[in-house]
Amino acid sequence: MEVSFTTAAAHSLPAAILVEVGDGERWAPVTGAAVAWADTSDRPAVVTFDASAVVTFDAVRGSRPRLTLTSSRPGEVQGAVRISRLEA
């Protein structure tokens, strides 16, 4: 999964990303999640589910991925998080 974030005056990278998968009835966190952060705005931060491989993950059953983002600056103007691109 690749997620691109905008970093600007009012946007910053999230402090954390929780990845879950839904099966229509419940959400379950994926195992082995790791994030490789990009160093430039609107470039992908690669979220992988096996730290030894890029864009691979443990097999999961579900129809919907969900990302829960934690602001790195809650309550501040720069605390907004903007996803500019998501590829699963």
N, C-alpha and C positions, 0 to 999 in steps of 0.2 A: 504494500500500500504506500502510495506517495501522497504527501500533503504539502502544499505550498502555502506559506503564510506571508502576508504583507507586513513589513516592519516600516513604520513611519512615525510622524509626530504623535499620532493618536493610537498607534497599534504596536504591540510588542509580541514576541514569541511567548507561547504559553510556558508556564513553569513545569507542567506535567501533562501527559496525555494518557488517558485510560481507554483501552480498546476493548469493546465488548461485541458479542454477536448475539442476535436475537433469532429465535425460532418461531415467533408468532405468539408465544405464551410467556416467555421469560427472557431475560438478558443474562449472559454469562461472560465473565472476563476471559480473554484469551490467555494462554500460557506462554511464557518465554518472550514477552514483548520487550523490544528494545527500540530506542530512537537514535538515529544518526542525524543530528541537526545540521541544516545548511547554514552557510555563512553569509548569504546574500538575500535580500528581499525578493519575494516571489520565486525563489528557487525551492525545489522540493526538499523537505525533511523526510527521510525515508524511515517509515515505521516497519520494522520487521518483527516476526514472531519466532525467530531462531537467530540469535545474535551472531552466529557464525556464517550466515548466508544473507545476501541482500534480497529483499522483496520476496521472501518465502515465509511460510508460516505453518505451524502444526495444523493438521487437518481439523476442521471444525464443521459442524452442521448448523446451518442457519440461513436465513434469507436476507438479513439486514445487519450491516456493521454499524456500530455506534461509537463515536469518539466523544469523550468527556474531557474538556479542556479546562485546566486550572490557570487562571490569570497569574502572571508573574508580578503584576502591579495592581492588585485589587483596590478599588476605590479611587484610583488615580486616572487622570486624562489618558495617560499612555497605557492603561490597563486593558483596553479593548483588544480582542483577538480577531483577526480577519483571515479566513481561509480563502485563498485566491484560486486554488485548484485542488481537486481531490481525485485520485485515480486508485481504484481498488482492483 
